[in-house]
Amino acid sequence: MKNLCTKDQILKSHQERFACKVFDKNKKISKEDLEFILEIARLSPSAMGIEPWKFLVIKDTNLRQKLKPICWDQDQITDASELIVILSRTKYSLFEKGYIKDICTQRKRDLDRCNNYIKNLPNINEWTKKQCYIVLANIMSSAKMIGIDSCAIEGFDSSYEVAKTLGVDTDIFDVALLVALGYRDMSITPKSRLDFDKVVEFL
Ligand SMILES: Cc1cc2nc3c(=O)[nH]c(=O)nc-3n(C[C@H](O)[C@H](O)[C@H](O)COP(=O)(O)O)c2cc1C
């Protein structure tokens, strides 16, 4: 398949993606761009292909005001054009509510194999949360590729409190992460990363 973007374009986009702390309150993401980003999120891979997530787009400004104090008073919560909450499924939802069974049936996958694998994991709720970081990365990278800035937000003391504020059924979902999206009102923070040789080893 022909390259869709040049390596230079992809690299530039990753170099210029940064944790945006100050968003332009007046510049909104178009519906089309938001739907594009959500579609990329939906296409994310997950272990065993179980897609243990749901995405809440918080349009209600009152809800965003309520979230701010429980998210370390971060301005991105209220000022970014969009705020997406990434929910992860609980163990109870996977097994007691039949989610695994349904998805295995849908995908024509071996239910016993799937059940055995997941039931042997040391912490199923943490495992489903981990899958959500893949979504986060895809959201932030794809947003930047279309010129949209972002900030991942894990800065909250209690995911339970965030969930309750949003009326999330905590038997079924945990709040894994938040991500603010919009247009920056600050300059791009220069990248500070460990050297290539420090983080890459060829064996
Ligand atoms: C999972 C995750 C959670 C984060 N949570 C916050 C947060 O709550 N608030 C914030 O301002 N930045 C947050 N960040 C941004 C990081 O601090 C930032 O990505 C890191 O320092 C590297 O900087 P860069 O993204 O500008 O390259 C988070 C990043 C990740 C990946």
Ligand as a Chemical Component Dictionary entry (heavy atoms), coordinates in Angstrom:
data_LIG
# 
_chem_comp.id                   LIG 
_chem_comp.type                 NON-POLYMER 
_chem_comp.pdbx_formal_charge   0 
_chem_comp.three_letter_code    LIG 
# 
loop_
_chem_comp_atom.comp_id 
_chem_comp_atom.atom_id 
_chem_comp_atom.alt_atom_id 
_chem_comp_atom.type_symbol 
_chem_comp_atom.charge 
_chem_comp_atom.model_Cartn_x 
_chem_comp_atom.model_Cartn_y 
_chem_comp_atom.model_Cartn_z 
_chem_comp_atom.pdbx_ordinal 
LIG C1  C1  C 0 -1.744 9.032  30.936 1  
LIG C2  C2  C 0 -1.352 10.466 31.018 2  
LIG C3  C3  C 0 -1.922 11.277 31.976 3  
LIG C4  C4  C 0 -1.605 12.637 32.034 4  
LIG N1  N1  N 0 -2.253 13.435 32.925 5  
LIG C5  C5  C 0 -2.030 14.779 32.876 6  
LIG C6  C6  C 0 -2.793 15.661 33.670 7  
LIG O1  O1  O 0 -3.650 15.273 34.461 8  
LIG N2  N2  N 0 -2.560 16.979 33.537 9  
LIG C7  C7  C 0 -1.628 17.487 32.677 10 
LIG O2  O2  O 0 -1.488 18.712 32.586 11 
LIG N3  N3  N 0 -0.882 16.665 31.919 12 
LIG C8  C8  C 0 -1.071 15.333 31.976 13 
LIG N4  N4  N 0 -0.346 14.497 31.172 14 
LIG C9  C9  C 0 0.660  15.056 30.270 15 
LIG C10 C10 C 0 2.102  14.633 30.592 16 
LIG O3  O3  O 0 2.562  15.290 31.711 17 
LIG C11 C11 C 0 2.951  14.912 29.358 18 
LIG O4  O4  O 0 2.445  14.139 28.295 19 
LIG C12 C12 C 0 4.427  14.573 29.563 20 
LIG O5  O5  O 0 4.993  15.410 30.522 21 
LIG C13 C13 C 0 5.217  14.699 28.270 22 
LIG O6  O6  O 0 5.064  15.978 27.701 23 
LIG P1  P1  P 0 4.460  16.206 26.243 24 
LIG O7  O7  O 0 3.161  15.469 26.185 25 
LIG O8  O8  O 0 4.270  17.696 26.151 26 
LIG O9  O9  O 0 5.445  15.687 25.258 27 
LIG C14 C14 C 0 -0.641 13.149 31.123 28 
LIG C15 C15 C 0 -0.070 12.316 30.170 29 
LIG C16 C16 C 0 -0.419 11.003 30.097 30 
LIG C17 C17 C 0 0.180  10.138 29.013 31 
# 
loop_
_chem_comp_bond.comp_id 
_chem_comp_bond.atom_id_1 
_chem_comp_bond.atom_id_2 
_chem_comp_bond.value_order 
_chem_comp_bond.pdbx_ordinal 
LIG C1  C2  SING 1  
LIG C2  C3  SING 2  
LIG C2  C16 DOUB 3  
LIG C3  C4  DOUB 4  
LIG C4  N1  SING 5  
LIG C4  C14 SING 6  
LIG N1  C5  DOUB 7  
LIG C5  C6  SING 8  
LIG C5  C8  SING 9  
LIG C6  O1  DOUB 10 
LIG C6  N2  SING 11 
LIG N2  C7  SING 12 
LIG C7  O2  DOUB 13 
LIG C7  N3  SING 14 
LIG N3  C8  DOUB 15 
LIG C8  N4  SING 16 
LIG N4  C9  SING 17 
LIG N4  C14 SING 18 
LIG C9  C10 SING 19 
LIG C10 O3  SING 20 
LIG C10 C11 SING 21 
LIG C11 O4  SING 22 
LIG C11 C12 SING 23 
LIG C12 O5  SING 24 
LIG C12 C13 SING 25 
LIG C13 O6  SING 26 
LIG O6  P1  SING 27 
LIG P1  O7  DOUB 28 
LIG P1  O8  SING 29 
LIG P1  O9  SING 30 
LIG C14 C15 DOUB 31 
LIG C15 C16 SING 32 
LIG C16 C17 SING 33 
# 
